[in-house]
Amino acid sequence: MTDPTPSDTVRRVLMLTHTGRPEAREVAGAFCKALVGHGLIVRLPEAEAADLGVDAQEGLELAPAEGDPALDCELVLVIGGDGTILRAAEVTHASGTPVLGVNLGHVGFLAEAEYDDVESTIDAIVNRRYVAEDRLTLDVRVYTDGVEVFRTFAVNEASVEKAARERMLEVIIEVDDRPLSRFGCDGVVCATPTGSTAYNFSAGGPVVWPAVEALLMVPISAHALFARPLVVAPTSELAVEVISRTDGAGVLWCDGRRAFDLPPGARIEVTRGDRPVRLVRLHEAPFTDRLVAKFDLPVHGWRGAAERLRRERGDA
């Protein structure tokens, strides 16, 4: 498996680490030492380099204070959980640099490698045995009185939520410029297939295989007869309007990282993103196997492979 790199002479990897965790610092140190030993340059944000106890030296360099820190890097290596990978997605949104996650979190659906796979992951990076997989993202815009007041993107989801616990959010949801329903709720989640195992999953939405191109909309605790999860075409346009008389209005969260306060009457439009996020894959394991492994699903007693072999042999 190969993927094009920015340069065949100087190879750089940007490393982002959840330095607040001791095990992450330990794993990051091992990656730095090994990658530099194989002739790669490892680029680090200045603050993270300080946390790791390293400075600019042969094989290590500090990311520029301004501009794209992933510039001229063949990939971004992330040591942490899904939250750190989502931070990397922000860094690489403009450049499209592939992101390889080493999971130190809990479920870690965005990560490809586990912390105990350091040696094999290093070998894959050094020998370029990986592929970058494009994942659908969301473009998110907020309007008030017809004027755009906020714009961002999301890898997992954009959620419109009530701002106060004691108040309900009243919204109208819309698909392809047509109103679908009005109800009071705790919020509405608009998600990607990649994000279907994140907030969407917790809100009762469907798990969607990453190869499926679709947009998801899931009401949260809606007081309505029709408030089912929706799966629509990737070309569809989703919208959530906050009813003007709603007290306290709401808040927009994108990937749980970027927030924007929504005034009464705000309109949130969600469409397929212009730029996908590129996630590095080291293995070609079926998504079904990832689900089983990540959620520890019970599959004992399954006879599928044996039954198929028996049929192919023509056994009685």
ChimeraX attribute file (.defattr): number of C-alpha atoms within 10 A of each C-alpha:
attribute: neighborCount
match mode: 1-to-1
recipient: residues
	/A:1	12
	/A:2	12
	/A:3	12
	/A:4	10
	/A:5	17
	/A:6	14
	/A:7	11
	/A:8	7
	/A:9	8
	/A:10	13
	/A:11	17
	/A:12	26
	/A:13	23
	/A:14	26
	/A:15	27
	/A:16	23
	/A:17	25
	/A:18	21
	/A:19	19
	/A:20	11
	/A:21	12
	/A:22	11
	/A:23	15
	/A:24	23
	/A:25	20
	/A:26	13
	/A:27	18
	/A:28	25
	/A:29	14
	/A:30	14
	/A:31	20
	/A:32	21
	/A:33	14
	/A:34	17
	/A:35	20
	/A:36	16
	/A:37	11
	/A:38	13
	/A:39	14
	/A:40	20
	/A:41	20
	/A:42	25
	/A:43	25
	/A:44	26
	/A:45	17
	/A:46	17
	/A:47	12
	/A:48	19
	/A:49	21
	/A:50	12
	/A:51	14
	/A:52	18
	/A:53	10
	/A:54	16
	/A:55	15
	/A:56	14
	/A:57	8
	/A:58	10
	/A:59	17
	/A:60	22
	/A:61	19
	/A:62	19
	/A:63	21
	/A:64	14
	/A:65	9
	/A:66	6
	/A:67	9
	/A:68	14
	/A:69	20
	/A:70	25
	/A:71	18
	/A:72	17
	/A:73	22
	/A:74	22
	/A:75	26
	/A:76	27
	/A:77	24
	/A:78	26
	/A:79	31
	/A:80	29
	/A:81	23
	/A:82	22
	/A:83	16
	/A:84	22
	/A:85	27
	/A:86	22
	/A:87	15
	/A:88	25
	/A:89	22
	/A:90	16
	/A:91	19
	/A:92	21
	/A:93	20
	/A:94	13
	/A:95	15
	/A:96	19
	/A:97	26
	/A:98	27
	/A:99	29
	/A:100	27
	/A:101	30
	/A:102	29
	/A:103	25
	/A:104	23
	/A:105	18
	/A:106	10
	/A:107	17
	/A:108	21
	/A:109	19
	/A:110	24
	/A:111	24
	/A:112	19
	/A:113	21
	/A:114	17
	/A:115	18
	/A:116	12
	/A:117	12
	/A:118	17
	/A:119	12
	/A:120	12
	/A:121	21
	/A:122	18
	/A:123	14
	/A:124	15
	/A:125	19
	/A:126	16
	/A:127	12
	/A:128	16
	/A:129	16
	/A:130	19
	/A:131	18
	/A:132	20
	/A:133	16
	/A:134	16
	/A:135	20
	/A:136	27
	/A:137	25
	/A:138	26
	/A:139	17
	/A:140	23
	/A:141	17
	/A:142	22
	/A:143	18
	/A:144	16
	/A:145	9
	/A:146	9
	/A:147	10
	/A:148	13
	/A:149	13
	/A:150	14
	/A:151	13
	/A:152	15
	/A:153	23
	/A:154	31
	/A:155	24
	/A:156	27
	/A:157	29
	/A:158	31
	/A:159	27
	/A:160	29
	/A:161	23
	/A:162	25
	/A:163	19
	/A:164	14
	/A:165	9
	/A:166	6
	/A:167	16
	/A:168	23
	/A:169	26
	/A:170	26
	/A:171	27
	/A:172	16
	/A:173	22
	/A:174	18
	/A:175	18
	/A:176	13
	/A:177	11
	/A:178	11
	/A:179	14
	/A:180	13
	/A:181	14
	/A:182	20
	/A:183	18
	/A:184	19
	/A:185	20
	/A:186	21
	/A:187	24
	/A:188	25
	/A:189	25
	/A:190	31
	/A:191	32
	/A:192	30
	/A:193	26
	/A:194	23
	/A:195	25
	/A:196	24
	/A:197	22
	/A:198	22
	/A:199	20
	/A:200	29
	/A:201	15
	/A:202	11
	/A:203	17
	/A:204	15
	/A:205	23
	/A:206	18
	/A:207	15
	/A:208	20
	/A:209	16
	/A:210	17
	/A:211	13
	/A:212	14
	/A:213	18
	/A:214	20
	/A:215	27
	/A:216	23
	/A:217	29
	/A:218	24
	/A:219	28
	/A:220	23
	/A:221	15
	/A:222	21
	/A:223	15
	/A:224	13
	/A:225	8
	/A:226	12
	/A:227	18
	/A:228	14
	/A:229	19
	/A:230	15
	/A:231	20
	/A:232	16
	/A:233	13
	/A:234	17
	/A:235	12
	/A:236	15
	/A:237	17
	/A:238	23
	/A:239	25
	/A:240	26
	/A:241	22
	/A:242	24
	/A:243	20
	/A:244	13
	/A:245	11
	/A:246	18
	/A:247	16
	/A:248	16
	/A:249	25
	/A:250	25
	/A:251	17
	/A:252	23
	/A:253	18
	/A:254	22
	/A:255	21
	/A:256	15
	/A:257	11
	/A:258	12
	/A:259	15
	/A:260	16
	/A:261	17
	/A:262	24
	/A:263	18
	/A:264	19
	/A:265	17
	/A:266	24
	/A:267	23
	/A:268	24
	/A:269	21
	/A:270	24
	/A:271	19
	/A:272	23
	/A:273	18
	/A:274	10
	/A:275	17
	/A:276	19
	/A:277	26
	/A:278	21
	/A:279	24
	/A:280	24
	/A:281	20
	/A:282	19
	/A:283	12
	/A:284	8
	/A:285	9
	/A:286	9
	/A:287	13
	/A:288	9
	/A:289	10
	/A:290	13
	/A:291	16
	/A:292	12
	/A:293	12
	/A:294	12
	/A:295	10
	/A:296	10
	/A:297	10
	/A:298	9
	/A:299	8
	/A:300	6
	/A:301	6
	/A:302	9
	/A:303	9
	/A:304	9
	/A:305	8
	/A:306	10
	/A:307	12
	/A:308	11
	/A:309	11
	/A:310	12
	/A:311	10
	/A:312	9
	/A:313	9
	/A:314	8
	/A:315	8
	/A:316	5
